[in-house]
Amino acid sequence: MGVGSINYRVFARIERQNEIEPDEKSSHMKKVLLLLALIVAFFAGCVEEEPSAEELKSMMIESVDKIDTYRFTMGSEQTTSVINHSETDEALKTMTFTTQSDGSGVIDMAIPAMEMTMTTTTEVPDEEPIVQETDMYMINDTMYLKVEGNWTTMPGIPAEAWDKQNMAKAQTELYNSSDFELMGSEKVNGEKAYKLKVIIDADTFTRVMDEQMGSMMPVQFMNFSELFKDSEMEQIIWISKESKLPLKAEIEMKMSLTPEALGIPRELVGDINMEMDIRSTVTYSDYNEPVEIVLPPEAENAPSLFEMMMMSMAGQQQLEQPA
């Protein structure tokens, strides 16, 4: 067979292949597209649909109701500017100081009991920083407070105060009247979490703060509606994807305070206002893990706050008596 004959047959075969190649390509492409569609459908069925922000809020509130113990840390940075409008010297008109607070604690609602330590550092221009260490225990109906090395007690704390001091649970009342927006997912201390923005209802916030602070101290003279009327607040919360419990919360707040909001007659303090910028972070961990809260022995027989006030008044009266 000659070379020309072989070349002819080769070219003829190539020509025939070229004639059917478009149909084969089309058939092959259809099979690939079908296979891809099946793969996408398979994985779509395997991926769990993310809950909505409102569903996450409901699941978190339900989960918080089931906790008895947990640990927490908290830190805040506060910048306060005191503006004296009656001061003519611009250099003295505004005084700004900063406060850094860092603390940690543990709560056992079964007793109920709480332990918390706090370090607060206040910096004022041209002065040495003021550092204050505070230890606080709440055992049943009594609060034990250690400030500057001295213990005092506040007996007779009402039972309902516990729900207000239980930070994780107290927040749920606020969240229940707020709207949530899902911002995505992040990890908190290695744990997968949903990140949500909390759009807080101002009236509920005012009432919750009034109840929370009023359960611990006499604040009837403070006008909470006026106090938070012009405040700006943003809050972000991280909820565990596994347990649906809060892992972290960040709060930013700006407030403008007047003597009237604080219940102080303006004639006593002058024409002043305070501008406050607060950034706080709270973390939660070790939910329903065993904890032990032991009151220090030196706190057990500490005088009450009322007794301390009476002793102070008595001492002042003695100093005022003529020799």
C-alpha positions as a Markdown table, in Angstrom:
| # | Residue | x | y | z |
|---|---|---|---|---|
| 1 | Met | 0.0 | 0.0 | 0.0 |
| 2 | Gly | 1.4 | 3.4 | -1.0 |
| 3 | Val | 2.0 | 6.4 | 1.2 |
| 4 | Gly | -0.6 | 8.3 | -0.6 |
| 5 | Ser | -3.3 | 5.7 | 0.1 |
| 6 | Ile | -2.5 | 5.7 | 3.8 |
| 7 | Asn | -2.6 | 9.5 | 4.0 |
| 8 | Tyr | -6.0 | 9.5 | 2.3 |
| 9 | Arg | -7.5 | 7.1 | 4.8 |
| 10 | Val | -6.1 | 9.1 | 7.8 |
| 11 | Phe | -7.5 | 12.3 | 6.5 |
| 12 | Ala | -10.8 | 10.7 | 5.7 |
| 13 | Arg | -11.1 | 9.4 | 9.3 |
| 14 | Ile | -10.3 | 12.8 | 10.8 |
| 15 | Glu | -12.8 | 14.4 | 8.5 |
| 16 | Arg | -15.5 | 12.0 | 9.7 |
| 17 | Gln | -14.6 | 12.7 | 13.4 |
| 18 | Asn | -14.9 | 16.4 | 12.8 |
| 19 | Glu | -18.3 | 15.9 | 11.3 |
| 20 | Ile | -19.7 | 14.3 | 14.5 |
| 21 | Glu | -17.6 | 16.2 | 17.0 |
| 22 | Pro | -20.1 | 19.1 | 17.7 |
| 23 | Asp | -22.9 | 16.6 | 18.6 |
| 24 | Glu | -20.5 | 14.7 | 20.9 |
| 25 | Lys | -19.4 | 17.9 | 22.6 |
| 26 | Ser | -23.0 | 19.0 | 23.2 |
| 27 | Ser | -23.9 | 15.6 | 24.7 |
| 28 | His | -20.8 | 15.6 | 26.9 |
| 29 | Met | -21.5 | 19.2 | 28.1 |
| 30 | Lys | -25.1 | 18.2 | 29.0 |
| 31 | Lys | -23.8 | 15.3 | 31.1 |
| 32 | Val | -21.3 | 17.6 | 32.9 |
| 33 | Leu | -24.0 | 20.2 | 33.6 |
| 34 | Leu | -26.4 | 17.5 | 34.9 |
| 35 | Leu | -23.6 | 16.1 | 37.2 |
| 36 | Leu | -22.9 | 19.6 | 38.5 |
| 37 | Ala | -26.5 | 20.2 | 39.2 |
| 38 | Leu | -26.8 | 16.9 | 41.2 |
| 39 | Ile | -23.7 | 17.8 | 43.2 |
| 40 | Val | -25.0 | 21.2 | 44.1 |
| 41 | Ala | -28.4 | 19.8 | 45.1 |
| 42 | Phe | -26.7 | 17.1 | 47.2 |
| 43 | Phe | -24.6 | 19.6 | 49.2 |
| 44 | Ala | -27.5 | 22.1 | 49.5 |
| 45 | Gly | -29.5 | 19.4 | 51.3 |
| 46 | Cys | -26.5 | 18.7 | 53.6 |
| 47 | Val | -26.0 | 22.3 | 54.6 |
| 48 | Glu | -28.1 | 23.3 | 57.6 |
| 49 | Glu | -30.2 | 26.4 | 57.2 |
| 50 | Glu | -29.1 | 29.3 | 59.5 |
| 51 | Pro | -31.8 | 30.3 | 62.0 |
| 52 | Ser | -33.2 | 33.9 | 61.7 |
| 53 | Ala | -32.3 | 36.6 | 64.2 |
| 54 | Glu | -35.6 | 36.4 | 65.9 |
| 55 | Glu | -35.3 | 32.6 | 66.2 |
| 56 | Leu | -31.9 | 33.0 | 67.8 |
| 57 | Lys | -33.3 | 35.5 | 70.2 |
| 58 | Ser | -36.0 | 33.1 | 71.3 |
| 59 | Met | -33.5 | 30.2 | 71.6 |
| 60 | Met | -31.1 | 32.3 | 73.7 |
| 61 | Ile | -33.8 | 33.4 | 76.1 |
| 62 | Glu | -35.0 | 29.9 | 76.5 |
| 63 | Ser | -31.5 | 28.6 | 77.1 |
| 64 | Val | -30.7 | 31.3 | 79.7 |
| 65 | Asp | -33.7 | 30.2 | 81.8 |
| 66 | Lys | -32.0 | 26.8 | 82.3 |
| 67 | Ile | -28.7 | 28.0 | 83.8 |
| 68 | Asp | -27.8 | 28.0 | 87.4 |
| 69 | Thr | -24.1 | 28.8 | 87.4 |
| 70 | Tyr | -21.6 | 30.7 | 85.2 |
| 71 | Arg | -18.5 | 32.7 | 85.3 |
| 72 | Phe | -18.1 | 36.2 | 83.8 |
| 73 | Thr | -15.5 | 38.9 | 83.1 |
| 74 | Met | -16.1 | 42.5 | 82.4 |
| 75 | Gly | -14.1 | 45.5 | 81.3 |
| 76 | Ser | -15.1 | 49.1 | 80.6 |
| 77 | Glu | -13.5 | 52.3 | 79.4 |
| 78 | Gln | -15.3 | 55.5 | 80.4 |
| 79 | Thr | -14.4 | 59.0 | 79.4 |
| 80 | Thr | -16.2 | 61.7 | 81.4 |
| 81 | Ser | -16.1 | 65.4 | 80.6 |
| 82 | Val | -17.5 | 67.8 | 83.2 |
| 83 | Ile | -18.4 | 71.1 | 81.5 |
| 84 | Asn | -18.9 | 74.2 | 83.7 |
| 85 | His | -20.9 | 76.6 | 81.6 |
| 86 | Ser | -20.5 | 79.4 | 84.1 |
| 87 | Glu | -16.6 | 79.3 | 84.0 |
| 88 | Thr | -15.2 | 82.1 | 81.9 |
| 89 | Asp | -11.7 | 80.7 | 81.7 |
| 90 | Glu | -11.7 | 78.3 | 78.7 |
| 91 | Ala | -8.8 | 76.3 | 80.2 |
| 92 | Leu | -10.9 | 75.5 | 83.3 |
| 93 | Lys | -14.3 | 75.2 | 81.6 |
| 94 | Thr | -14.0 | 71.5 | 80.8 |
| 95 | Met | -12.3 | 68.8 | 82.9 |
| 96 | Thr | -11.9 | 65.4 | 81.4 |
| 97 | Phe | -11.0 | 62.2 | 83.2 |
| 98 | Thr | -11.0 | 58.5 | 82.2 |
| 99 | Thr | -11.9 | 55.4 | 84.2 |
| 100 | Gln | -10.8 | 51.9 | 83.4 |
| 101 | Ser | -12.7 | 49.1 | 85.2 |
| 102 | Asp | -11.8 | 45.4 | 85.0 |
| 103 | Gly | -13.5 | 42.6 | 87.0 |
| 104 | Ser | -14.5 | 39.0 | 87.1 |
| 105 | Gly | -16.9 | 36.9 | 89.0 |
| 106 | Val | -19.0 | 33.8 | 89.4 |
| 107 | Ile | -22.8 | 33.3 | 90.1 |
| 108 | Asp | -24.6 | 30.4 | 91.6 |
| 109 | Met | -28.3 | 30.9 | 91.5 |
| 110 | Ala | -29.1 | 27.7 | 93.3 |
| 111 | Ile | -27.9 | 29.1 | 96.7 |
| 112 | Pro | -28.1 | 32.0 | 95.6 |
| 113 | Ala | -24.6 | 33.5 | 95.8 |
| 114 | Met | -22.3 | 35.8 | 93.8 |
| 115 | Glu | -18.6 | 36.7 | 94.0 |
| 116 | Met | -17.0 | 39.5 | 92.2 |
| 117 | Thr | -13.7 | 41.4 | 92.2 |
| 118 | Met | -13.2 | 44.8 | 90.5 |
| 119 | Thr | -10.2 | 47.1 | 89.9 |
| 120 | Thr | -11.0 | 50.6 | 89.0 |
| 121 | Thr | -8.4 | 53.1 | 87.8 |
| 122 | Thr | -9.3 | 56.8 | 87.4 |
| 123 | Glu | -6.9 | 59.2 | 85.7 |
| 124 | Val | -7.3 | 63.0 | 86.1 |
| 125 | Pro | -5.0 | 65.4 | 84.3 |
| 126 | Asp | -1.9 | 66.5 | 86.3 |
| 127 | Glu | -2.7 | 64.0 | 89.1 |
| 128 | Glu | -1.6 | 60.5 | 90.1 |
| 129 | Pro | -4.0 | 57.8 | 89.0 |
| 130 | Ile | -6.5 | 56.7 | 91.6 |
| 131 | Val | -6.8 | 52.9 | 91.9 |
| 132 | Gln | -9.6 | 51.3 | 93.9 |
| 133 | Glu | -9.9 | 47.5 | 94.6 |
| 134 | Thr | -13.4 | 46.2 | 95.4 |
| 135 | Asp | -14.5 | 42.8 | 96.5 |
| 136 | Met | -18.2 | 42.0 | 96.6 |
| 137 | Tyr | -20.1 | 38.9 | 97.7 |
| 138 | Met | -23.9 | 38.4 | 97.8 |
| 139 | Ile | -25.0 | 35.4 | 99.9 |
| 140 | Asn | -28.7 | 34.9 | 100.1 |
| 141 | Asp | -30.1 | 38.3 | 101.3 |
| 142 | Thr | -26.9 | 40.0 | 102.3 |
| 143 | Met | -24.3 | 41.9 | 100.4 |
| 144 | Tyr | -20.7 | 42.0 | 101.7 |
| 145 | Leu | -18.5 | 44.8 | 100.3 |
| 146 | Lys | -14.8 | 45.4 | 100.7 |
| 147 | Val | -13.5 | 48.8 | 99.7 |
| 148 | Glu | -10.1 | 50.1 | 100.5 |
| 149 | Gly | -9.5 | 47.1 | 102.8 |
| 150 | Asn | -12.7 | 47.7 | 104.9 |
| 151 | Trp | -15.7 | 45.3 | 104.9 |
| 152 | Thr | -19.3 | 46.5 | 105.3 |
| 153 | Thr | -22.5 | 44.6 | 104.9 |
| 154 | Met | -25.9 | 45.4 | 103.4 |
| 155 | Pro | -28.5 | 43.0 | 104.8 |
| 156 | Gly | -32.0 | 42.6 | 103.7 |
| 157 | Ile | -31.5 | 42.5 | 100.0 |
| 158 | Pro | -34.9 | 41.6 | 98.5 |
| 159 | Ala | -35.2 | 38.2 | 96.7 |
| 160 | Glu | -36.2 | 39.8 | 93.4 |
| 161 | Ala | -32.9 | 41.6 | 93.4 |
| 162 | Trp | -31.2 | 38.4 | 92.3 |
| 163 | Asp | -32.9 | 38.4 | 89.0 |
| 164 | Lys | -31.6 | 41.9 | 88.4 |
| 165 | Gln | -28.0 | 41.1 | 89.5 |
| 166 | Asn | -27.9 | 37.9 | 87.4 |
| 167 | Met | -26.4 | 39.7 | 84.4 |
| 168 | Ala | -27.1 | 36.9 | 81.9 |
| 169 | Lys | -30.8 | 36.7 | 82.9 |
| 170 | Ala | -31.3 | 40.4 | 83.4 |
| 171 | Gln | -30.3 | 41.1 | 79.9 |
| 172 | Thr | -32.9 | 38.7 | 78.5 |
| 173 | Glu | -35.7 | 41.0 | 79.7 |
| 174 | Leu | -34.1 | 43.8 | 77.7 |
| 175 | Tyr | -33.5 | 41.5 | 74.7 |
| 176 | Asn | -37.1 | 40.3 | 74.7 |
| 177 | Ser | -38.3 | 43.8 | 73.9 |
| 178 | Ser | -35.5 | 44.5 | 71.4 |
| 179 | Asp | -34.9 | 43.6 | 67.7 |
| 180 | Phe | -32.0 | 41.5 | 66.6 |
| 181 | Glu | -30.1 | 41.7 | 63.3 |
| 182 | Leu | -27.8 | 38.8 | 62.3 |
| 183 | Met | -24.4 | 40.1 | 61.3 |
| 184 | Gly | -22.6 | 36.8 | 60.6 |
| 185 | Ser | -20.6 | 34.2 | 62.4 |
| 186 | Glu | -17.3 | 34.5 | 64.5 |
| 187 | Lys | -15.5 | 32.6 | 67.1 |
| 188 | Val | -15.3 | 33.6 | 70.7 |
| 189 | Asn | -12.5 | 31.9 | 72.6 |
| 190 | Gly | -12.5 | 29.2 | 70.0 |
| 191 | Glu | -16.2 | 28.5 | 70.1 |
| 192 | Lys | -18.3 | 29.1 | 67.0 |
| 193 | Ala | -20.9 | 31.8 | 67.6 |
| 194 | Tyr | -23.6 | 33.9 | 65.8 |
| 195 | Lys | -22.9 | 37.7 | 65.9 |
| 196 | Leu | -25.9 | 39.8 | 66.3 |
| 197 | Lys | -26.7 | 43.5 | 66.6 |
| 198 | Val | -29.2 | 44.4 | 69.3 |
| 199 | Ile | -31.6 | 47.3 | 68.5 |
| 200 | Ile | -32.6 | 48.3 | 72.1 |
| 201 | Asp | -36.0 | 49.6 | 73.0 |
| 202 | Ala | -35.3 | 52.8 | 75.0 |
| 203 | Asp | -38.3 | 52.6 | 77.3 |
| 204 | Thr | -37.5 | 49.0 | 78.3 |
| 205 | Phe | -33.8 | 49.9 | 78.8 |
| 206 | Thr | -34.7 | 52.7 | 81.1 |
| 207 | Arg | -37.1 | 50.5 | 83.2 |
| 208 | Val | -34.6 | 47.6 | 83.4 |
| 209 | Met | -31.8 | 50.0 | 84.6 |
| 210 | Asp | -34.1 | 51.6 | 87.1 |
| 211 | Glu | -35.0 | 48.2 | 88.5 |
| 212 | Gln | -31.5 | 46.8 | 88.4 |
| 213 | Met | -29.9 | 49.8 | 90.2 |
| 214 | Gly | -32.8 | 50.3 | 92.5 |
| 215 | Ser | -32.6 | 46.8 | 93.7 |
| 216 | Met | -29.2 | 47.5 | 95.1 |
| 217 | Met | -29.2 | 51.1 | 96.3 |
| 218 | Pro | -31.7 | 53.9 | 97.0 |
| 219 | Val | -31.9 | 55.8 | 93.7 |
| 220 | Gln | -35.4 | 57.2 | 94.0 |
| 221 | Phe | -34.0 | 60.7 | 93.5 |
| 222 | Met | -32.6 | 59.8 | 90.1 |
| 223 | Asn | -34.7 | 60.5 | 87.0 |
| 224 | Phe | -33.9 | 57.6 | 84.8 |
| 225 | Ser | -36.2 | 58.7 | 82.0 |
| 226 | Glu | -34.3 | 62.0 | 81.9 |
| 227 | Leu | -31.0 | 60.2 | 82.4 |
| 228 | Phe | -31.2 | 58.1 | 79.3 |
| 229 | Lys | -33.4 | 60.4 | 77.2 |
| 230 | Asp | -30.6 | 61.6 | 74.9 |
| 231 | Ser | -28.3 | 58.6 | 75.2 |
| 232 | Glu | -27.0 | 56.8 | 72.2 |
| 233 | Met | -26.4 | 53.0 | 72.5 |
| 234 | Glu | -25.1 | 50.2 | 70.3 |
| 235 | Gln | -24.8 | 46.6 | 71.4 |
| 236 | Ile | -23.4 | 43.5 | 69.8 |
| 237 | Ile | -23.9 | 40.0 | 71.2 |
| 238 | Trp | -22.3 | 36.7 | 70.3 |
| 239 | Ile | -24.5 | 33.6 | 70.9 |
| 240 | Ser | -23.0 | 30.0 | 70.9 |
| 241 | Lys | -24.0 | 28.0 | 67.9 |
| 242 | Glu | -24.1 | 24.9 | 70.0 |
| 243 | Ser | -25.7 | 25.9 | 73.3 |
| 244 | Lys | -27.5 | 29.1 | 72.1 |
| 245 | Leu | -26.2 | 30.8 | 75.3 |
| 246 | Pro | -24.5 | 34.3 | 75.2 |
| 247 | Leu | -20.7 | 34.2 | 75.1 |
| 248 | Lys | -19.9 | 37.9 | 74.8 |
| 249 | Ala | -21.5 | 41.3 | 74.7 |
| 250 | Glu | -20.1 | 44.6 | 73.7 |
| 251 | Ile | -21.9 | 47.9 | 74.5 |
| 252 | Glu | -21.1 | 51.5 | 73.5 |
| 253 | Met | -23.0 | 54.3 | 75.1 |
| 254 | Lys | -22.9 | 58.1 | 75.0 |
| 255 | Met | -24.8 | 60.0 | 77.6 |
| 256 | Ser | -25.3 | 63.7 | 78.5 |
| 257 | Leu | -26.1 | 64.1 | 82.2 |
| 258 | Thr | -27.6 | 67.1 | 83.9 |
| 259 | Pro | -28.0 | 67.8 | 87.6 |
| 260 | Glu | -31.8 | 67.4 | 87.2 |
| 261 | Ala | -31.3 | 63.9 | 85.8 |
| 262 | Leu | -29.1 | 63.0 | 88.8 |
| 263 | Gly | -31.7 | 64.5 | 91.2 |
| 264 | Ile | -29.3 | 67.2 | 92.4 |
| 265 | Pro | -30.5 | 70.9 | 92.6 |
| 266 | Arg | -28.6 | 72.9 | 90.0 |
| 267 | Glu | -28.0 | 75.7 | 92.6 |
| 268 | Leu | -25.8 | 73.3 | 94.6 |
| 269 | Val | -23.4 | 72.4 | 91.8 |
| 270 | Gly | -23.7 | 75.3 | 89.4 |
| 271 | Asp | -24.4 | 75.3 | 85.7 |
| 272 | Ile | -22.6 | 72.1 | 84.8 |
| 273 | Asn | -23.2 | 69.1 | 82.5 |
| 274 | Met | -21.4 | 65.8 | 82.1 |
| 275 | Glu | -20.7 | 64.1 | 78.8 |
| 276 | Met | -19.9 | 60.3 | 79.1 |
| 277 | Asp | -18.6 | 57.9 | 76.6 |
| 278 | Ile | -18.6 | 54.3 | 77.8 |
| 279 | Arg | -17.4 | 51.1 | 76.1 |
| 280 | Ser | -18.0 | 47.8 | 77.9 |
| 281 | Thr | -17.3 | 44.2 | 77.2 |
| 282 | Val | -18.7 | 41.2 | 79.1 |
| 283 | Thr | -17.8 | 37.6 | 78.5 |
| 284 | Tyr | -19.6 | 34.5 | 79.9 |
| 285 | Ser | -18.3 | 31.0 | 80.3 |
| 286 | Asp | -18.6 | 27.7 | 82.3 |
| 287 | Tyr | -22.3 | 27.5 | 82.2 |
| 288 | Asn | -23.8 | 25.0 | 84.7 |
| 289 | Glu | -20.3 | 24.0 | 85.8 |
| 290 | Pro | -19.6 | 23.3 | 89.5 |
| 291 | Val | -18.6 | 26.5 | 91.4 |
| 292 | Glu | -17.6 | 27.2 | 95.0 |
| 293 | Ile | -18.3 | 30.6 | 96.6 |
| 294 | Val | -16.8 | 31.0 | 100.1 |
| 295 | Leu | -17.2 | 34.2 | 102.1 |
| 296 | Pro | -14.0 | 35.4 | 103.7 |
| 297 | Pro | -14.1 | 35.0 | 107.5 |
| 298 | Glu | -13.3 | 38.6 | 108.1 |
| 299 | Ala | -16.4 | 39.7 | 106.2 |
| 300 | Glu | -18.9 | 37.6 | 108.4 |
| 301 | Asn | -19.0 | 40.0 | 111.3 |
| 302 | Ala | -18.4 | 43.2 | 109.4 |
| 303 | Pro | -20.6 | 46.2 | 110.4 |
| 304 | Ser | -23.6 | 47.1 | 108.3 |
| 305 | Leu | -23.5 | 50.2 | 106.1 |
| 306 | Phe | -26.2 | 51.7 | 108.4 |
| 307 | Glu | -23.9 | 51.1 | 111.5 |
| 308 | Met | -21.0 | 52.7 | 109.7 |
| 309 | Met | -23.0 | 55.8 | 108.9 |
| 310 | Met | -24.2 | 56.1 | 112.5 |
| 311 | Met | -20.6 | 55.7 | 113.8 |
| 312 | Ser | -19.5 | 58.4 | 111.4 |
| 313 | Met | -22.2 | 60.8 | 112.5 |
| 314 | Ala | -21.4 | 60.2 | 116.1 |
| 315 | Gly | -17.7 | 60.9 | 115.5 |
| 316 | Gln | -18.6 | 64.1 | 113.7 |
| 317 | Gln | -20.8 | 65.3 | 116.6 |
| 318 | Gln | -17.9 | 64.6 | 119.1 |
| 319 | Leu | -15.6 | 66.7 | 117.0 |
| 320 | Glu | -18.1 | 69.6 | 116.9 |
| 321 | Gln | -18.6 | 69.6 | 120.6 |
| 322 | Pro | -16.6 | 72.4 | 122.4 |
| 323 | Ala | -13.7 | 71.3 | 124.5 |
